[in-house]
Amino acid sequence: MGLSDELQVAIENGLQDAEVALVLEGNKLLVEVVSPEFSGLSRVQRSKRVYQILDDYIRSGTLHAVTIRARAPGENG
């Protein structure tokens, strides 16, 4: 399993019913996540939740830059 697949599985396992799309270029990640777990949360709270899942990858230097687009189902994004 490559890093991209590993990251996708980690996010899917960490968030309820998550739909994940990501683009990994070197150590830079763009991730779009849709999950009902984000309902009622602010944009900052949503990002924090995803950062918690990716924390080990960031601390190890595997990921250097992460851009997160997180929304609840039915929201335009």
C-alpha positions, 0 to 999 in steps of 0.5 A, spaced: 500 500 500 502 506 498 502 512 502 496 515 498 492 509 500 494 509 507 492 516 508 485 515 505 484 509 509 486 512 516 481 518 514 476 513 512 477 509 519 477 516 523 471 519 521 464 516 520 462 514 513 467 519 510 468 520 503 475 522 502 478 524 495 486 526 496 492 529 492 499 527 494 504 531 491 511 529 495 510 531 502 504 536 500 497 533 501 490 536 499 484 532 502 477 533 501 473 530 506 465 529 507 462 526 513 456 527 517 461 527 523 462 535 521 455 537 522 454 543 526 462 544 527 466 550 525 471 550 519 476 550 524 473 544 528 473 540 522 480 541 520 482 540 527 479 533 527 482 531 520 489 534 523 488 529 529 488 523 524 494 525 520 498 527 526 503 522 526 504 523 519 505 530 520 510 530 526 514 525 522 515 529 517 512 525 512 507 530 510 509 537 510 503 541 508 496 539 508 490 543 505 483 540 508 476 541 505 472 538 510 464 539 509 458 535 512 453 531 507 449 536 503 453 542 504 456 546 498 464 546 498 
